[in-house]
Amino acid sequence: MIVVKGAREQYLAVGEGLVSVTGNRVAIITDMAVAAESIDEARAEEARQRAAARLQEKISDEEVASVNASLVRSLAQLRAKRHRRI
């Protein structure tokens, strides 16, 4: 997500949530919002790799859901961090 205030743009990695738009105001309720500049790209990439490897193992449905959530979080962080560099 890109937040624009005046001439300043801030890139955020966001999770699932709700958006409310009224007039010129946008409100977002989410389970995750991390500023791109505070994301450690190496750690996010390691988390992505761990989650992808874990999904190759024989794990329970509950573990699959948890690992998928971790994978989605790390991918969102990587997208925000890498998009900011462009």
N, C-alpha and C positions, 0 to 999 in steps of 0.2 A: 504494500500500500504506500502511496505517496501522500504526505501531508504537506500542503502548501500554505505558508503564512507569509504574506507579502511577496517578496522575491525569493524567499528561502524555501527549499524543498528538503523534506526529511523522509528517508526511506525506512519503512518498518516491515518486519516479518510479522504477520498476524495469523492467528489460528481461526478456528471456527467461531461463529458468533452471530450477532444480529446487528443490523444497521437501521437507523432511523434518520430520515431526511425531512426536515421541515424548514421551508424558506431557504435561508442561506446558512443553515446549521446542519451539521452531520454528527450524529452520535453513534459510537460503535461500542458494543459490548462483546468482548472476546475472551477466550481462555489464554491467549498469548499475544503479546505485542512487544517486540524487541527492536530497538533502534539499530539500523544496519551498522552504524559505527561502533556499537558495543558487541557485535557478533564476532567471535573468534572463528574464522573460517576453517582453520585446521581442525578444531574441536568439532565443529558442525559436520565436516566431511568424515571424520572418524566415527561420529555417531551414526551417520548415514550408512557407512560401510558395515558397522556392527549390526545395525538393524537389518540390512539386506542379507547379511550372512546368517543371522538368526532365523530369518524367514525360510531359509533353505533347510533348516533342521526340522525334525518331527516334534512339533510343539502343540500344546492344547489350543482350542479355539480362543480361550481367554488370553493366552500368551500372544497369539496372532494379533488380536485386537490391540493389545498393549504395544507390541512391536510396530504395528502399522501406525499407531499414533506417534511413536517416537520417530519413525521414518518421515511422516508428514511434517513434524516439527523441524527436523533437521533440513529437509528439502526447502521449506519455507524460508528458513534462515539463510541457506545458501543462495536462493534466488534473490533475496533482498540484498545480501552482501555483494553478490556478483553484479546485479543490476546497477547498484550505486556506482560501481567502477566504470561503467560504460560511458 
